Amino acid sequence: MNLVLAPTDRPYLPRGVRVVEDRVRGGRVLLAPEKAIALDAIGDAILGRVTGAASFAEIVADLAATYDAPEAQISEDVQRFMVGLRARMFLGVKP
Amino acid sequence: MTVPPPIAMLAELTHRCPLACPYCSNPTELLGRADELETEVWADLFRQAADLGVLQLHLSGGEPASRTDIVELVRAARDAGLYTNLITSGIGLTPRRLDALEAAGMDHIQLSLQGTNAGLADWIGGYKGGFDRKMQVAAEIKERGIPLTLNAVMHRHNLDDLEQTIDLAVELGARRLEVACVQFHGWATRNRAQLLPTREQTETAKRIVAEAEARLRGILAFDFVPPDYYADYPKACMGGWGSAGLNVTPNGTVLPCHAAESIPHLTFDNVRERRLAEIWYDSAAFNAYRGTDWLPEPCQSCDRKEIDFGGCRCQAMALVGDAGVTDPVCRKSPQHSVVQGILDSVAPGDAPEFLFRGKKPAEARRKEPT
């Protein structure tokens, strides 16, 4: 299965996956079945925009505008991050 | 060294279980109901764990559904802010109870699998009707959309069914499949001659998992624990002793790993007497094999010492009687010949009968179905 997101794909966190504050270590952490992943600033910025309503293209455009960075570069980073999560079943995608 | 806070806690709520798997990870001396911590003691412990930095709580046993207060315990765990995973055989999870567990905030279920058909699974589990019941529970879980991991414990008698196991995981709607080859501690060690797979089975399993992982990307995620007797290097047990996780037994004894009580010179604290944070940071048992300073040679000068931390202490204890030496499964271990000797003695066909968990040998006279 090709896990690359199309521009119109809308990613979402499936049931059993959520982002929470880590009140002991600081920062935010992605909690998934039997796994906890500390999010860096980039991961946190990406997942903060994953609502189930926003498309991949909209998320990339928002990040590019917010961080004043080229869309092509952002798109590549977001794609790599999201494909990694999809391979572990931590991210769902609606067309 | 700076000791990090723990990420995960395994709460063995009870040793009671309707199943009698011959590789059960519970100790060979099982605790009874009268020994178990009360609901409010567990609830307080969950809060202590969250305050300490634990993010993931695994509610296990025995069979955690054997606790009549399992729903309250799940609610307490979620109230404490923990990600709550129920590790179960499925026996005792009625539809009503599943509803209540969902309402209490249970995040995920890890369902054990003994085999892909009733004949094999009920023989291994020592519980007639268990497989059919488990399949009903799995269907209920799927219908509710509860995130599911299937934990297939693999050994000589079911490793040849790995393809069917993978198919079953997909069919049951699991997101994740653990292909967990039996690790030899406690009950499993007693049944090692029956359980140890052959080298051919091990190599075939690796190939099948690699192929399936590629084919099922985005459908099923895999966690593969190969039989480490055949490995070149040991596992980093628990990600390093006292580094990421801790284990609490039914009576409140806090262990660095589930088998740690097999190391006789260690003494372990109990949550009835000490705060969890003190036990994690200051107790002798948690500091015994923490970090890398204690490591013997050849580990101390090995470039893998930060990867595997010398391997499994309990395995070193079990195989050569010294928890402080290199895990003998490592090919660099001066005592590796012990493992080779065990592997050389693998002789399918003439293995003794299983000693089922919690049963005396006389009760366990069951033959493998043909």
Interface residues (C-beta under 8 A of the other chain):
Chain A: M1 L3 P14 R15 G16 V17 V20 D22 R23 V24 R25 V29 L31 P33 E34 K35 A36 R86 A87 R88 M89
Chain B: P5 I7 A8 D51 L52 G53 L55 Q56 H58 G81 Y83 N85 D107 H108 Q110 G145 I146 P147 T149 R175 R176 L216 R217 G218 I219 L220 A221
